[in-house]
Amino acid sequence: MGIAAGAALAVGLSACAGGSTDESEGSASGTGGASTVTFRSWSPIEQTTAQMVKAFTDENAGTSIDATVFNYPEYLVDLQTRASSNTMPDIVGLQPGALTQQYRDKLMPLQQCASDTWGSDWQSKFYPIGIEQARMGNPDGDENFYALPLLVQTVNLWGNSEIFEDKGVTAPTTWEELESVVKKLSGESYAPFMLPAKDSWLRNVVFLQIANNIEPGLVYQAEDGTDSWTNPRIVEAFEYWSKLFTDGIAQKGAIGLDAYPSGANQFEAGNAAMIPLGAWWIQQSDPSREDLPPLSEGMAGYEPFLFPTIPGGASEAQYVGGIDVALGISKDSANPDLACKVLTDWIAGAGAQKLVNTFNDLPAVTGMNPETFTSDKQQEMWAMFTEDWMPKVQWSRYLESPKVDTALGDALAGVATGDLTPQQAAEKVQSAQDAAS
């Protein structure tokens, strides 16, 4: 699931040798032999990446892929170091917006690669939100694709279906129902609504769900300068974020709980009835995992649902999400054709099938499904995400400006701790917006 999971350690994978690659040979710089490409990222995780490497090299005799997967923070350092020293890997993991734009001058446009592989209508293979976000932050007039989506996701809520059934409640669809369900589930050994509010990324995606349920699309108008973060409807979104804490919906101490590993582990252990995460949670049912917890086996104990509607807001819950991981190719790659072949295989070929088989988030292209499902519920859930929800995702889980994104996360933390009023929080984000413009 990208940043939030980020669990793999830095390990070299060689398709030929099946072990770590000796970087003294220079392979990490993208200047290997004609049949070798290098890959660096924080995602997919090490084990899944190894399967993707093997799937490609099995079908393309004589090729090899030197792949290294890091934890996310270490990856950012490595990528920046290599970009500064002009030793960029052939293929790099990216996220839309700030990360792609930071390295845009080091990346080759990918539309020719895509067109050569999939034809002139290649964009139709992808979910629309992925195509839209792939060019997020490009300068005016620059229509190039410097990254192509590998995995996409929705952000949403998850419920413990066993707790719901035991207490005779259903997933709340309105704010009033959310309050009612939390009240009915209170006083037990589990948290009715577990909010891992320590993480800025999670604070932001919860807020964006609230804001879009109040006034769809308004926050993005505030970010592009056609509206203001102090618009009363956005201030109202900060107020509803505040209510999660002041009205006792979130657990006490929510601002000190991280999503990974703490919140996820607590939810998987049955210690929460609801939690805000995203479509990537289905990866908990990956059949290759050892000792699957009962709740995660075939997704037996979970059910996803959209963030409840807000009084006076949109009549229906809005779909928020976008790219989890994208891939780019260094413009200085010594093997651009092979890099293109690997990239497109991992997006929609044999490598992609190995990726999808692990339920590691949702494929960026439509029509790809795991070869094996372990339960009817898991299969139904997958179909809902890929056939119903993802095509409807209209609103981005990201903001374009990293400075505004940081300011929003900080403002939401201030509201959560009571150090800022909703109005003051909105003003702080607007100040960051003004400074970034």
C-alpha positions in Angstrom: 0.0 0.0 0.0 2.8 2.4 -0.7 4.0 4.7 2.1 1.8 3.4 4.8 3.1 -0.2 4.5 6.7 0.4 3.4 7.8 -2.7 5.2 10.5 -4.2 2.9 14.1 -3.8 3.8 16.7 -2.9 1.2 17.5 -6.1 -0.7 19.0 -6.7 -4.1 17.2 -9.1 -6.4 18.9 -10.5 -9.5 16.9 -12.5 -11.9 19.9 -14.5 -13.0 21.7 -15.1 -9.7 18.6 -15.1 -7.5 20.4 -13.1 -4.8 21.9 -9.7 -4.0 23.6 -7.7 -6.8 27.1 -6.5 -6.4 26.7 -2.7 -6.9 30.5 -2.4 -7.5 29.7 -3.6 -11.0 27.8 -0.4 -11.6 24.5 -2.0 -12.3 22.6 0.3 -10.0 23.4 3.3 -12.2 21.4 2.0 -15.1 24.5 1.4 -17.2 24.5 -2.4 -17.1 24.7 -4.7 -20.0 22.3 -4.6 -22.9 20.1 -7.3 -21.3 20.0 -5.8 -17.8 17.9 -3.1 -16.2 17.9 -1.8 -12.7 14.8 -1.1 -10.5 14.6 0.8 -7.3 11.5 1.5 -5.3 9.8 1.2 -1.9 6.9 -0.9 -3.4 5.9 -3.6 -4.3 7.3 -5.4 -1.3 10.5 -7.5 -1.7 8.8 -10.9 -2.0 6.3 -9.7 -4.6 8.9 -7.8 -6.6 10.9 -11.0 -6.8 7.9 -12.8 -8.3 7.5 -10.1 -10.8 11.2 -10.2 -11.8 11.0 -14.0 -12.3 7.8 -13.8 -14.3 9.5 -11.3 -16.7 12.8 -13.1 -17.1 11.1 -16.5 -17.5 9.3 -15.1 -20.6 12.4 -13.1 -21.8 15.4 -15.4 -21.9 18.8 -13.7 -21.4 17.4 -10.7 -19.6 18.0 -9.8 -16.0 16.6 -7.2 -13.6 18.6 -5.9 -10.7 15.8 -4.8 -8.2 16.2 -3.2 -4.8 13.3 -2.5 -2.5 13.7 -0.1 0.4 11.6 1.3 3.2 10.1 4.5 1.9 12.2 7.1 3.8 15.4 5.3 2.8 14.2 5.1 -0.8 13.8 8.8 -0.9 17.3 9.3 0.3 18.7 6.8 -2.2 16.8 8.3 -5.1 17.9 11.8 -4.3 21.5 10.7 -4.0 21.5 8.9 -7.3 19.7 11.7 -9.1 22.4 14.1 -7.8 25.2 11.9 -9.0 23.6 11.0 -12.3 23.3 7.3 -11.5 19.5 7.0 -11.7 18.2 3.4 -11.9 16.6 2.5 -15.2 13.1 2.1 -13.6 12.0 4.0 -10.4 9.0 3.9 -8.2 7.1 7.2 -8.0 4.0 8.8 -6.6 2.0 11.4 -8.5 2.6 15.1 -8.0 5.5 16.2 -5.8 7.7 13.1 -6.1 7.4 12.7 -9.9 7.8 16.5 -10.4 10.9 16.6 -8.3 12.6 14.2 -10.7 10.8 15.2 -13.9 14.0 16.5 -15.5 15.6 13.1 -15.0 12.7 11.1 -16.5 11.8 10.2 -20.0 8.2 10.7 -21.4 6.4 7.4 -21.5 3.6 7.9 -23.9 5.6 6.5 -26.8 6.5 3.4 -24.8 2.8 3.0 -23.9 1.6 3.5 -27.4 4.2 1.1 -28.9 3.1 -1.6 -26.4 -0.7 -1.1 -26.2 -1.7 1.0 -29.2 -2.8 4.6 -29.7 -5.8 4.1 -27.4 -3.5 2.9 -24.5 -5.0 5.4 -22.0 -8.3 3.5 -22.1 -6.6 0.6 -20.4 -6.3 2.5 -17.2 -8.7 3.8 -14.6 -9.4 7.5 -15.4 -8.2 8.8 -12.1 -4.8 7.1 -12.7 -4.4 8.9 -16.1 -5.4 12.2 -14.5 -3.0 11.9 -11.6 -0.1 10.7 -13.6 0.4 14.2 -15.0 -0.4 15.9 -11.7 1.8 19.0 -11.3 3.2 19.1 -14.9 4.0 22.6 -16.0 1.3 24.3 -18.2 1.5 22.9 -21.7 3.5 19.8 -20.7 1.2 16.8 -21.5 3.9 14.2 -21.1 3.6 11.2 -18.9 6.7 10.9 -16.8 5.2 8.0 -14.8 2.6 5.4 -15.4 0.4 4.0 -12.7 1.2 0.5 -11.4 -1.3 0.3 -8.5 -4.3 2.4 -7.6 -6.6 2.5 -4.6 -9.6 4.0 -2.9 -9.5 5.5 0.5 -12.4 4.4 2.7 -13.5 3.0 6.0 -13.4 -0.7 7.0 -15.6 -2.4 9.5 -15.2 -5.6 11.6 -18.2 -7.5 10.2 -18.1 -9.9 13.2 -18.6 -7.1 15.6 -21.3 -5.5 13.5 -23.2 -8.8 13.3 -22.8 -9.4 17.0 -24.1 -6.0 17.9 -26.8 -5.9 15.3 -25.4 -2.8 13.5 -24.7 -2.1 9.9 -22.0 0.1 8.3 -23.0 3.8 8.8 -23.9 5.7 5.7 -24.6 9.1 7.3 -22.9 11.1 10.1 -25.9 10.6 12.3 -25.6 6.8 11.8 -21.9 7.0 12.6 -22.6 8.7 15.9 -25.3 6.1 16.7 -23.1 3.1 15.8 -20.2 4.5 17.9 -22.6 5.0 20.9 -24.0 1.4 20.5 -20.5 -0.1 20.3 -19.0 1.9 23.2 -18.1 0.3 26.5 -16.6 -2.9 25.0 -13.0 -4.1 24.9 -12.5 -2.7 21.4 -12.5 0.8 20.0 -15.7 1.6 18.1 -13.9 3.9 15.7 -10.1 3.6 15.7 -8.5 6.7 14.2 -4.7 6.4 13.7 -4.3 10.2 13.6 -0.5 10.3 14.3 0.2 10.0 10.6 -0.2 13.1 8.4 -1.1 11.1 5.3 -4.0 9.5 7.1 -5.2 12.8 8.7 -5.2 14.2 5.2 -7.1 11.4 3.4 -9.8 11.3 6.1 -10.2 15.1 5.8 -10.4 14.9 2.0 -13.2 12.3 2.4 -15.1 14.7 4.8 -14.5 17.7 2.6 -15.6 16.1 -0.6 -18.7 14.8 1.2 -19.5 18.4 2.2 -18.7 20.1 -1.1 -17.3 17.8 -3.8 -14.2 19.2 -5.4 -14.0 22.4 -3.4 -10.6 21.7 -1.8 -9.0 21.3 -5.1 -10.4 24.7 -6.2 -8.9 26.1 -3.1 -5.5 24.6 -4.0 -5.6 25.9 -7.6 -6.5 29.4 -6.4 -10.0 29.6 -7.8 -11.4 29.4 -4.3 -10.1 29.8 -0.8 -9.3 27.4 2.1 -11.2 29.8 4.3 -14.4 29.1 2.3 -17.1 28.4 5.0 -17.7 25.0 3.5 -14.0 24.0 4.0 -14.0 25.4 7.5 -17.1 23.2 8.0 -14.9 20.2 7.0 -12.4 21.2 9.6 -15.3 21.3 12.1 -16.4 17.8 11.3 -12.8 16.6 11.6 -12.8 18.2 15.0 -16.0 16.4 16.0 -14.2 13.1 15.6 -12.3 14.1 18.7 -14.6 16.4 20.7 -17.7 14.2 20.3 -15.9 11.0 21.3 -16.1 9.3 17.9 -12.4 8.5 17.8 -10.7 6.7 20.6 -8.8 8.7 23.3 -5.2 9.3 22.4 -5.9 9.0 18.7 -3.3 11.6 17.8 -0.6 9.3 19.2 -1.6 6.2 17.3 0.1 5.4 14.0 -1.6 3.6 11.2 1.3 1.1 10.6 2.1 -1.0 12.4 0.0 -0.1 15.4 -3.4 0.7 14.1 -3.4 -2.0 11.5 -2.3 -4.6 14.0 -5.0 -3.6 16.4 -7.7 -3.8 13.8 -6.5 -7.2 12.5 -6.5 -8.5 16.1 -10.1 -7.5 16.4 -9.5 -4.6 18.8 -11.5 -2.1 16.7 -14.9 -2.1 15.0 -14.1 0.6 12.4 -10.9 2.1 11.0 -10.1 4.5 8.0 -7.7 2.9 5.6 -8.2 2.0 2.0 -8.6 -0.7 -0.7 -5.1 -1.9 0.0 -6.4 -3.6 3.2 -7.6 -6.5 1.0 -3.9 -7.5 0.9 -4.3 -8.8 4.4 -5.9 -11.9 2.8 -2.9 -12.6 0.5 -2.9 -16.4 0.4 0.9 -16.5 0.5 0.9 -14.9 4.0 1.8 -17.4 6.8 -0.5 -17.9 9.7 -3.3 -15.6 8.5 -5.4 -14.2 11.4 -9.0 -15.5 11.3 -10.4 -12.1 10.4 -8.1 -11.8 7.4 -8.5 -15.3 5.9 -10.6 -14.7 2.8 -11.5 -11.3 4.2 -13.9 -13.2 6.5 -14.1 -10.5 9.2 -14.1 -7.3 7.2 -16.3 -5.1 5.1 -15.4 -1.9 3.3 -17.7 1.2 3.2 -17.5 4.8 2.1 -17.1 7.7 4.6 -20.6 8.7 5.8 -22.4 11.6 4.2 -22.4 14.9 6.1 -25.7 16.9 6.9 -26.2 19.5 4.3 -23.5 18.1 2.1 -23.5 15.9 -1.0 -26.5 13.5 -1.2 -24.2 10.5 -1.8 -20.8 9.6 -0.4 -18.0 10.6 -2.8 -15.3 8.3 -4.1 -11.7 9.5 -3.2 -8.5 7.7 -4.2 -5.9 7.5 -6.9 -2.4 6.2 -7.6 -0.6 4.2 -5.0 2.6 3.5 -6.9 3.7 4.6 -10.4 6.8 3.7 -12.4 9.1 6.0 -14.4 12.1 5.4 -16.6 15.4 7.4 -16.4 16.0 9.5 -19.5 19.6 8.4 -19.2 18.8 4.7 -19.2 21.2 2.7 -21.3 18.4 0.2 -22.1 15.2 2.2 -22.6 13.6 -0.4 -24.8 14.1 -3.1 -22.2 13.1 -0.8 -19.4 9.9 0.0 -21.3 9.2 -3.8 -21.8 9.7 -4.4 -18.1 7.6 -1.5 -17.0 4.7 -2.4 -19.3 4.9 -6.1 -18.3 4.7 -5.2 -14.6 1.7 -2.9 -15.3 -0.3 -5.3 -17.6 1.6 -8.5 -18.3 3.0 -11.6 -16.6 4.6 -9.5 -13.9 1.4 -7.7 -13.3 -0.4 -11.0 -12.8 2.0 -12.0 -10.1 1.5 -8.7 -8.4 -2.3 -8.9 -8.6 -2.2 -12.5 -7.3 -0.9 -11.1 -3.9 -3.9 -8.7 -3.6 -1.3 -6.0 -3.2 -3.7 -3.1 -3.8 -5.6 -2.7 -7.0 -4.2 -2.9 -10.6 -3.9 0.4 -12.4 -5.4 -1.2 -15.6 -8.9 -2.6 -15.8 -9.8 -6.2 -16.3 -7.0 -7.8 -14.3 -8.0 -10.2 -11.5 -6.2 -12.6 -9.2 -5.9 -16.1 -10.6 -7.2 -17.6 -7.3 -9.7 -16.4 -4.7 -9.8 -18.0 -1.3 -13.4 -17.2 -0.6 -16.6 -15.9 -2.2 -16.4 -12.8 0.0 -12.9 -12.0 -1.1 -13.9 -12.3 -4.7 -17.0 -10.2 -4.3 -15.0 -7.5 -2.5 -12.4 -7.5 -5.2 -15.1 -7.1 -7.9 -16.6 -4.2 -5.9 -13.3 -2.4 -5.7 -12.3 -2.9 -9.3 -15.6 -2.9 -11.2 -17.7 -0.5 -9.1 -15.7 1.8 -6.9 -12.5 2.5 -8.8 -14.3 3.6 -12.1 -16.2 6.1 -9.9 -13.2 7.7 -8.2 -13.3 11.3 -9.1 -11.5 13.1 -6.3 -7.8 12.8 -5.5 -6.4 11.5 -2.2 -3.4 13.8 -2.9 -2.8 17.6 -3.1 -0.5 18.8 -5.8 1.7 21.0 -3.6 3.9 19.2 -1.0 4.0 22.4 1.0 0.2 22.7 1.1 -0.1 19.0 1.8 2.2 19.4 4.8 0.4 22.5 6.0 -2.9 20.6 5.9 -1.6 17.7 7.9 -0.2 20.1 10.5 -3.4 22.1 10.7 -5.4 18.9 11.2 -3.1 17.9 14.0 -3.6 21.3 15.6 -7.4 20.9 15.5 -7.1 17.3 16.9 -5.1 18.5 19.9 -7.3 21.6 20.4 -4.5 24.0 19.7 -6.3 25.4 16.6 -9.9 26.2 15.9 -11.3 25.0 12.5 -11.1 28.7 11.3 -7.5 29.1 12.4 -6.6 25.8 10.7 -8.2 26.9 7.4 -6.3 30.2 7.6 -3.0 28.4 8.2 -3.5 26.3 5.1 -4.5 29.3 3.1 -1.2 31.0 4.2 0.7 28.0 3.0 -1.3 28.1 -0.3 -0.4 31.8 -0.7 3.3 31.2 -0.1 3.3 28.3 -2.6 1.6 30.2 -5.3 
